[in-house]
Amino acid sequence: MEQQKAGKPDVSGEALWRFSLALYARPGVAEALIALQDRGGCDVNLVLFGLWLGAAHGHRLDGAELAAAETAAAPIGRDIVAPLRQLRRRLKAEPAADLQDLRRRLAALELAAEWRVQCRLAATSPASLSGGDRDAAAEANLAVALGAEARSPEAAVLGWALAGLTRRG
């Protein structure tokens, strides 16, 4: 899907970010990811990372790779993104214009922190990507990243949206 010079796959944080933004913009994806995050405690960036590795590179995450990705993302996600999100959500109900301005600024900081998480995740990509069946790899990675939520309606929405995004032909 995405290529750099000399045919090498682009495994940069920017490539993951572009993929994430494109998928997130698909109908129902934002709602599905937020529901998985809020209900099941799923790490949205880890889910997106797995989908990207599968869909863009045909790579299936193994247990060690998933653990390395979780370790790389956890400090920023837990200590920075989650508190920013919580505060931003608390301010949603505040009608004062100055607090809504603060909420918008927090949203920008949250987004910047999410980008840093994705850069760290991309940096954990294996040096040699397997390059197998992209659709099967994305589906397998989604199941691994979601665990018990893999059979949820939200997982079905993600699969449908991904198929629409990556449709070749």
C-alpha positions in Angstrom: 0.0 0.0 0.0 2.4 2.7 1.1 6.0 2.6 -0.2 9.2 4.5 0.4 12.3 4.8 -1.8 13.6 1.5 -3.2 10.3 -0.3 -2.5 10.8 -0.4 1.2 7.7 -0.3 3.3 6.9 3.0 5.1 6.7 2.0 8.7 7.0 5.5 10.1 4.7 7.1 12.6 3.5 9.4 9.8 2.4 6.4 7.7 0.5 4.9 10.6 -1.0 8.3 11.4 -2.3 8.8 7.8 -3.8 5.3 7.8 -5.4 6.0 11.2 -6.9 9.3 10.1 -8.3 7.7 6.9 -9.9 4.8 8.7 -11.2 7.0 11.6 -13.0 9.1 9.0 -15.0 6.2 7.7 -18.6 6.0 8.7 -19.1 4.4 12.2 -15.4 3.9 12.9 -15.0 6.8 15.5 -18.1 5.6 17.4 -17.0 2.0 17.3 -13.5 2.7 18.5 -14.8 5.0 21.3 -17.3 2.3 22.4 -14.5 -0.3 22.5 -12.3 2.1 24.4 -15.0 3.1 26.9 -16.7 -0.3 27.4 -13.8 -2.7 27.1 -10.8 -0.6 27.9 -9.3 -1.3 24.4 -6.3 0.8 23.4 -7.5 2.5 20.2 -4.0 3.2 19.0 -3.0 -0.4 19.4 -6.0 -1.5 17.5 -5.2 1.0 14.7 -1.5 -0.2 14.7 -2.6 -3.8 14.3 -4.9 -3.0 11.5 -2.3 -0.9 9.8 0.4 -3.6 10.0 -2.0 -6.1 8.5 -3.7 -4.0 5.9 -0.7 -2.0 4.7 2.1 -4.6 5.2 0.4 -8.0 5.4 2.1 -8.6 8.8 0.5 -10.5 11.6 1.4 -9.5 15.1 2.8 -12.2 17.3 2.6 -12.2 21.1 6.1 -10.6 21.6 5.4 -7.9 19.0 2.1 -7.1 20.7 3.7 -6.9 24.1 6.5 -4.6 22.8 3.9 -2.3 21.2 1.8 -2.2 24.4 5.0 -1.4 26.4 5.9 1.4 24.0 2.5 3.0 24.1 1.4 2.5 27.7 3.3 5.4 29.4 2.0 8.1 27.1 -1.4 6.6 26.7 -2.0 6.0 30.4 -0.2 9.0 31.9 -0.9 11.7 29.3 -3.6 10.8 26.8 -6.1 9.3 29.2 -6.0 12.2 31.7 -6.3 14.8 28.9 -9.3 12.9 27.5 -10.9 12.7 30.9 -10.5 16.4 31.5 -11.7 17.3 28.0 -14.8 15.2 28.4 -15.6 16.8 31.8 -15.5 20.2 30.2 -17.9 19.2 27.5 -20.9 20.0 29.7 -19.5 23.4 30.7 -21.4 26.1 28.8 -18.9 29.0 29.5 -17.0 30.1 26.3 -13.7 30.3 28.1 -14.0 26.7 29.3 -15.0 25.6 25.8 -11.9 27.3 24.5 -9.9 25.4 27.0 -11.6 22.2 25.9 -10.6 22.8 22.3 -7.0 23.4 23.4 -7.1 20.2 25.4 -8.4 18.3 22.4 -5.4 19.6 20.4 -3.0 18.4 23.1 -4.7 15.0 23.3 -4.4 14.6 19.5 -0.7 15.6 19.7 -0.2 13.0 22.4 -2.0 10.4 20.3 0.4 11.1 17.4 3.4 10.5 19.7 1.8 7.2 20.8 1.5 6.2 17.2 5.1 7.2 16.4 6.2 4.9 19.3 4.1 2.1 18.0 5.4 2.4 14.5 8.9 2.3 15.9 8.2 -1.2 17.3 7.4 -2.5 13.8 9.6 -5.5 13.0 12.6 -4.8 10.8 11.3 -7.5 8.4 7.6 -7.5 7.7 6.1 -10.8 6.7 4.2 -9.5 3.7 1.4 -12.0 3.7 -2.3 -11.7 2.9 -3.2 -8.2 3.9 -6.9 -8.8 4.6 -6.2 -12.0 6.7 -3.4 -10.3 8.6 -5.6 -7.2 9.4 -8.4 -9.5 10.6 -6.0 -11.6 12.7 -4.4 -8.5 14.2 -7.8 -7.0 15.0 -8.7 -10.2 16.9 -5.5 -10.1 18.8 -5.8 -6.4 19.7 -9.5 -6.7 20.7 -9.3 -9.9 22.6 -12.8 -10.7 24.0 -14.2 -7.8 22.0 -13.2 -9.4 18.7 -16.8 -10.6 18.1 -18.4 -7.3 19.0 -20.6 -5.3 16.6 -17.9 -2.6 16.8 -15.3 -5.1 15.5 -17.6 -5.8 12.6 -17.9 -2.1 11.8 -14.1 -1.8 11.8 -13.7 -4.8 9.5 -16.3 -3.3 7.1 -14.7 0.1 7.2 -11.2 -1.4 6.6 -12.5 -3.4 3.6 -13.9 -0.2 2.1 -10.6 1.7 2.8 -8.3 -0.9 1.3 -10.5 -2.2 -1.5 -8.1 -2.9 -4.4 -9.0 -3.1 -8.0 
